[in-house]
Amino acid sequence: MVDGIIISVTQDTRATEYFKTLREKNLPIVFFNRIAPEVSAYNVIIDDYKWAFTAVEHLIKEGYKRIAHLAGPENLFLSKERKRGYIDALKIWLPDRRRVDNSCRNTYGKRYYCSIFHIRNAEQTGCHFCR
């Protein structure tokens, strides 16, 4: 018998019922880095929203106005929070600008080719905010 479990879910984790079952059996679970927000457990994470917002805010203060967001996997809480921080920073600091949100997700290869596309089309985006 174990005293508890420390877990970092993968980007492929979709089903969290197993974790819920463990919690129902009073087994302590601590999620770190990547969490399952629908499971009642302790979480050790950074504030992805805050740091995404701060990074985009910094880029804007440095003079960048066309900032692309290359998103991470949509099912991950940290990806959602980073995207939310990116969008909120643009809404506050550049409210009249169109955001450049890229849907290249899920695999390293797709993100790599999207990055190459944006670099080659630099007139569309001044810099990139990546997951």
N, C-alpha and C positions, 0 to 999 in steps of 0.2 A: 504494500500500500504506500502511496506517495502522500506527502503533506500538501502538495499543490503543484500547479503547472504554470510555467512561464512560456508564453506563446507570441510569436510574430506571424500573423497570417500571411500567406503568399498573395501575389496579385491574382492568382487563379482561384483563390478561395471564394466559393459562392455559397455553399451550404454551411450554416452555422448551428444547425440543430444539435449536433453532437456537443458543442460547447455549452449550449443551453441545458442539455441533459446532465452534463457534468456539474453545472451550477446548481441544478435542482437536487443533486445528490450532495450538496454542500461542499464540493471540492473547490478550494480556492484557485482562482485563475487570475493571472496577471498578463495582460496583453502589453507588448512593447513595440514601438515603432509603427507597426500597422495594427489596427484594432478592428474589432467587430462591434460597431456601435449598438447593434441590436441585442448584444449579450451583456447582462448586468455583471460587470467585473471591474477590477482595478485596471487602470491604463497608465502606462508610462510613455508619454509622447512629447514631442515638441509642439509648439503652437504653429502648425503649418499655415494657418490663415494669417497670423501676425507676420510671420517671416516672408510670406509671399507678398503681402501688402507692402511691407517695408522695402523689399527688394525692388518692386515696381515703382514705389514712391522715390527711391533713390535714383533709379534710371531716369525718371521724369525730371527730377531736380538737376540731373546732369545734362539735361537738354534733349533727351530722347522723347519722341512723340509717337513713333510707330513701333510698338512693342508687341511682338508675337508671343503667344503662349502655346508651347508644345506640351499638350496635356498628357498625364499619366493614365493608367487604366481607370475607367469610369467607376468600377466597382469598389475602388479603394477610398476609404474615408480621407486619407491624406491627399489624394489627388483632388477630391472634391473641395477640400479646404483650401488647397493651393490655388485652384481655379477661382474660388470665391474671393480670395484675397486679391488676386490679379484683377478681377472684374471690379471689385469695390474701389481699389486704388485708381483705376482708370475713370470710374464714375465721379470720384471726388476731384482728382487732379486734372483730368482731361475730359470733362463731361460731354464735349461736342465731337469727340473723336470716335471713329468706328474701331472696335476692337478686332484684333487679328487672332482669332482663336482657332487653333489647328486641331483637327480631329484625328491626327495620327497617333493611335494608341495601341496598346496591348503587346506589341512586339518591338524588340530593339531594332530590328530591320526597318520596320515602318517608320519609327521615330528618326532613324538615321537618314532615310531617304527624304523625309519631310524637312529635316534640318538642312540637307544639301539643297533642296528646292528653295528654302527661304534665304539661304546664303547666296545662291545664284540670283535671286530676285531681291537683292538688298534694297532697291528703291521702294519696295512695298513695306519693308519692315526695317527699322533702324537697328533693332537689337532683339534678342530672344530671351524669353523667360521660360525655362524648362523645368520639368518636374524634378 
